Amino acid sequence: MRLAHADTETDTSTQTDRRRAPRRQMQGGGMAVFSTGLGAGMLVRVDVLDASWTGIGVRSPVSVEPGACVSLVPDDAMWPRQTGLVVRCEPDADGGYRIGLLSKRSRAVA
């Protein structure tokens, strides 16, 4: 996993953005397991788009309901597994879905 632009943060001044922490553009992928309830989870290949101290933005080929639990294992071994909740899922222009993940670590700190 690597920063797309290591020296800049995404300018969100002209966008409606609910994030409290600045985000950084990322390039990379990973495998995510999305689960709801007691059943087996859904294993999905995702592209990591951006990250902040509180969450991660990914692109997925499938829709995921907000409230689902997620475990994300990035391709880059230097970035640890992330766990959290799906807080947003919106269709994107490429036919996939942009999914917002709230990191479990951020909730523990808050």
N, C-alpha and C positions, 0 to 999 in steps of 0.2 A: 504494500500500500504506500502510495507516495502522494505528496501534495502536488496539485496541478500548478499552483503558483505559490511557492514557499514564502514569498515576501509580501503577499497581499491577502487581505480578507475580502470576502464578497461584500460589495456595497449594496445594502438593503434599504438605503434612505428613500428610494423612490418606489419600493415595493411594500405591500402589506405583509408584515412578517411578525409572527408572535414570539419569535425566539428572544431570549434574554441574553444569550451568549453569542459572540460572533462565530460565524462558521467559516471553514476553509474548504475550498474546492479540493476534491480527492480524485485520484485515478486508481482504479483497481476493481477487483471483484471478490466474490466470496460465495459461500454456501450458507443459506439461511434455513432454519427450521421454524415454521410458523405453526403455532398450536393453539387450539381453543378447547376447553373442556378436558375430558379424560382420554379422548381418542388419540390415535397416532397423529403426529404432526405432518406437515407438508414440506418436503425438501425442495428448495428452489434455488437456482443459480441467480445471483443478483449482481448488479454493478453498483459500487459505492460511489456516490456523487459528491457528498460533502459531509463534514463532521464538525462538531463543536464539543465543548465540555459536557453538554447536556444531552446530546443525541446525534443521530446519524441519518442522513438522507440516502436512500437507495432506489434504484430502478429495478422493477420486477416484471416478468412477463405475465404474472397472474395477479388478480386483485386479492387483497387481504383485508378482512374486517378490522377496523379500529378496536382495540381492546385485546387483540390476540397477543400471546406471548411470542417472543422471538429469541432465537439463539443464532448469532452471526459469527461464522468462522471465516475471517479474511484469508485470501490467498497468500498474503505476505506473512511469513512466520514471525516477523518482528512486531506484528500488531496482535494483541491478545484477543481471544474470543470475547464477544460482547453479548450481553443479555439485556432484555428490556421489553417494552410494550409498543405495539403499533398505535400511533396516535393520529395518523393521517394516511389516507390512500386516495389518490386522485389520478384519473387517466392522463397520460401525456400524449404529445403529438406523434410519437413514434409507435403508438399502438400498445404500449406497455403501461405501467403504473408507477407513479412516484410515491414512495412510501416514506413517511416520517417515523423514526424510531426514537422513543424516549429511553435513554440509557438507565439501567437499573442502578448504576453507580451514582448518577446524579440525584436520584430519589433518596438514596441512603445519606448523601451529604446534606440535602436540603432540610 
